[in-house]
Amino acid sequence: MFAVRRRKVVVNLLDGRALMGERRLSWPWQVVLSGAHLARQGQEPVAVDGRVIVPRHRIDFIQVVG
């Protein structure tokens, strides 16, 4: 049986920002997150409405948290 599970991930971008959220079904050229929070250095995380689509060429590192 094929199962798709949502995983909590942290996506570090090349410009120093980080997105935290649940990874949705993504394509090889993009990562889709839902329930995301945007974190910048020295600031509190800000909730992002809707889905976030991040192109792979903007991603530095992806970490699966849970």
Buried (B, 14 or more C-beta within 10 A) or exposed (E): EEEEEEEBBBBBBEEEBBBBBBBBEEEEEEBBBEBBBBBEEEEEEEEBEEEBEBEEEEBEEBEEEE
